[in-house]
Amino acid sequence: MKKRRRTRTVMGALGDLLKEMFGTDSNDAMAHYNLGLAYHEKGKIDEAIGAFKRALEINPNFAEAHGNLGSAYHEKGMIDEAIAEWKKVREINPNDAIAHGNLGGGYYNKGMIDEAIAEYEKAIEINPDYTEVHYNLGLAYGKKEMYNEEIAEYKKAIEINPNYTEVHYNLGLAYHEKGMIDEAIGAFKRALEINPGLAEAHNSLGAGYYHKGEYSLAVEHCDMAIRLGYRVRPELLEALKPYREK
């Protein structure tokens, strides 16, 4: 989930300084918010939650505190609580694209795909260049087997960020679902140009080459996937055995 920052953001040791300066009983909402950011940055999620909640006791309409509290809850797997906080951000600022995007992610994680799609679409309406949300919307469409729509969203994400490895990889998977093997191979190859160590892309590329009858390339990429720690399907490895012996 996307976290928020303000210009007064503080990190690391500065969080300790803030605590010394303002104390835990301070009525400065921004001080507690910045302390929460510092805790969050240091991986102290429970302390971050406490600081964000204290900021919100002082200023219940502090949108950034609600947003970051939601992100902290999300990191702890508290999805319902995260959704509640992101809804509050949306209530305070209906045109907050990050809130809609995060809320969509929360719904997606709960399997509420239609609700996720609605929030992602609203985020993109507000910010058409929101790359991550185009990608996430594509994933949501994929869950509904709406592969044309899925592919369209991945292509929009790639237009904005041509080097988004995960988008190229998932674009390949969507093409594969549609039986467009040549296009799938092209997408997997592009993902590997960006990240040669992406084991799952080697695996999928090996499977694509197998379907195309290009067995030596299939063996090469499946072997690379195995070397990178990926568990290639046993039936595919069995099917490739005769071509290893030639």
Secondary structure, DSSP 8 states (H G I E B T S, - for coil): ------TT---THHHHHHHHHH-TT---HHHHHHHHHHHHHTT-HHHHHHHHHHHHHH-TT-HHHHHHHHHHHHHTT-HHHHHHHHHHHHHH-TT-HHHHHHHHHHHHHTT-HHHHHHHHHHHHHH-TT-HHHHHHHHHHHHHTT-HHHHHHHHHHHHHH-TT-HHHHHHHHHHHHHTT-HHHHHHHHHHHHHH-TT-HHHHHHHHHHHHHHT-HHHHHHHHHHHHHTT----HHHHHHHHHHH--
